[in-house]
Amino acid sequence: MSTKMPRGLDELGLKNIGEVYYNLSYDELHEHEVNNQECKISTSGTAMCDTGIFTGRSPKDKYFVDQAPSNEHISWGSINKKIDKKIYEELLDTALTQLSGKNIYVTDVYAGASAASKRSIRFITEVAWQAHFVKNMFIRPTESELERFVPDFIVYNACKTVDEKYKEHGLNSDVFVVFNIEDNISIIGGTWYGGEMKKGIFSMMNYWLPLEGKLPMHCSANVGKDEDVCLFFGLSGTGKTTLSTDPKRALIGDDEHGWDNHGVFNFEGGCYAKVINLDEKSEPEIYGAIIKDALLENVVADESGLVDYTDDSKTENTRVSYPIEHIENHQKDLQAGHPNNIIFLSADAFGVLPPISKLTKEQAMYYFLSGYTAKVAGTERGITEPVATFSACFGEAFLPLHPTVYAKLLGEKIDEHRVNVYLINTGWTGGPYGTGKRMSIKNTRACIDGILSGTILKAEFETLDRFNLAIPKTLEGVETAVLNPRNTWSNKEEYDAMLVKLAKMFQENFHRYDSNSAEFNLASAGPQL
């Protein structure tokens, strides 16, 4: 057992601390998880934990302390809700009381691989698998770095307590996830879900970095042998993880990145992948990463530990966290130069967007602020209606600042580094969901290859009506018939009507930025009617 002790232990505000388990090794964590009866072991040697009644984040229970100067920067609303400092202090006392008199796990890690932009984060928890999760998901300091580690930010995970006075406090429920930016503290109560810790630090990076002129991004990233960097933005179901995983290119990261003066860098040291219906043939990299030191959440296994990835009886949000080293072809230092290409992925279930289109800088900022994809609604008698989803910057739930702050930074960096930006539709063609068919992975891969090889820059382009998108007339490896989506519909009038319908949805969503139009008028870069 390690005898290391963290610096600043007496400053944590905890009383009568029992054993302090500091930055345990994977083997030590594995032993604790089993001995504490927190985890069972799968046939692949992977620890399996359950996260209790919460199998996903609790966004309605997330708050920021309303105090200067951070309250002048935060975009207040339904996502970033205010909490009075006195209530925060009561909840902090509740969390500290819960963690006092216990054996605790203290895990010191970094968020951000760039030396110029990283933050030192300390996590306090009384649950071994949560320390394991943190070790997987963040950047692991060396022994020498731990000797001089001083945290910039502390997370108290008191998941075993709740706010019994939440009604009196005027909060949503007895669960609380609260950020005190001035004191550099976050507290978690009432939820065991590991993703709260991951996305909590992502939210903080989304606060800190833009104030330094750096762009935090909810995207995956990879780099080629010629050191060309590509970013992939996209909401769930658009193919972000699948398309950025390329045997010919090194994975920088699959979810959270920053872009500073030195280039692109991963915030994390691991991956957090959904495993519902995971199949070895379709996603061999993720499947192969589920070995010892990985951590499975909320999966169903038989008595021998054999996991049934098709079983969603606990949740559809079954997940695995693992160190990025489990992906064979990854970028060792988790960073690379400035992007050559940026790809926005959208699964358009209305079937009207092209498989690929090249964006101007203004269009890039518009589609970044829109963050569009479409989800398929529940079926009724086999007939479905697509539902448009807009999430600013492809990650609105994690943006403490106004979305235009991030879009402005993106535009500046596109200009400075002459980045090519593309919109790729991984959704439907030939009609909407239920009539058309899903874009083939072969065509989508060929579109990506055309971007990465640069051959698309030699193509002749035409303009998509209403949306004014530049679409190539031909592109190597892509069926020419699908490049202009109108050509794939048997009934052109129905296509034109659906095009107008989607254009109106974009316009209605973008009205949210009308109050910013003096400085930030990008409506003309979007669809026109």
Salt bridges, closest charged atoms under 4 A:
ASP27 OD1 - LYS292 NZ 2.56
GLU33 OE2 - HIS132 ND1 2.65
ASP50 OD1 - LYS314 NZ 2.99
GLU90 OE1 - LYS165 NZ 2.99
GLU90 OE1 - HIS169 NE2 3.00
ASP108 OD1 - ARG122 NE 2.72
GLU126 OE1 - LYS160 NZ 3.68
ASP163 OD2 - HIS169 ND1 2.94
GLU168 OE2 - LYS165 NZ 3.96
GLU212 OE2 - ARG119 NH2 2.69
GLU212 OE1 - LYS214 NZ 2.97
ASP228 OD2 - ARG249 NH1 2.79
ASP246 OD1 - LYS248 NZ 3.48
ASP255 OD2 - LYS198 NZ 2.83
ASP255 OD2 - LYS199 NZ 2.81
ASP255 OD1 - HIS218 NE2 3.01
ASP255 OD1 - LYS240 NZ 3.26
GLU256 OE2 - LYS198 NZ 3.20
GLU256 OE2 - LYS199 NZ 3.39
GLU268 OE2 - LYS198 NZ 2.71
ASP293 OD1 - LYS292 NZ 3.38
GLU325 OE1 - ARG140 NH2 2.88
GLU385 OE2 - LYS501 NZ 2.69
GLU396 OE2 - ARG512 NH2 2.37
ASP415 OD2 - LYS361 NZ 2.92
GLU416 OE1 - HIS417 NE2 3.75
GLU460 OE2 - LYS473 NZ 3.01
ASP465 OD2 - ARG466 NE 3.87
ASP496 OD1 - ARG486 NE 2.83
ASP514 OD2 - HIS511 ND1 3.04
GLU519 OE2 - LYS408 NZ 3.03
